[in-house]
Amino acid sequence: MMKGFLSIAPLLFCFGCASAPVQPTAPPTREELQTLAVDESSNKHVYRARHNPPLCPCPPFEVFVGARWIRVVLVEQDEDRPRIGDLNLFASEPGESSEEELFLIGTLEPDRIQYSATGFPLTEFVLEGFTNSDPGGLPESGESAKKAE
């Protein structure tokens, strides 16, 4: 009986592994991750933000969305009442302002992605205002965000 099993064991091994090979999937691109995070934040208007100027030619502001920081291009909501200049002044003031919390009020536009000179995807953020104190209405993921060290 043992000899019979040993003679068919190689055949069982060959036929027992007839499943299709697993195809490796590529990890999501930065743009896909950014789009997924922005999609999770629809209908939310207050975002924890940070002024984080990069070494590359990208905009300096990021918002915390879907458990990650997303670099954004700021767009004025109302050209008659521009706020981006005031935000840049606030963020660049020496002293405590750089260490204060920052909250941007506005709308992320997930279907409006621009690209930096280096090809980095940047989501448009329509800026309605900003504050250094929590105005309420933060997405749950933004409430737990810690300021970058």
Helices and strands as residue ranges (DSSP letters): H 2-16, H 30-40, E 46-51, E 61-65, E 68-76, H 84-92, G 96-98, E 102-115, E 121-131, H 140-143
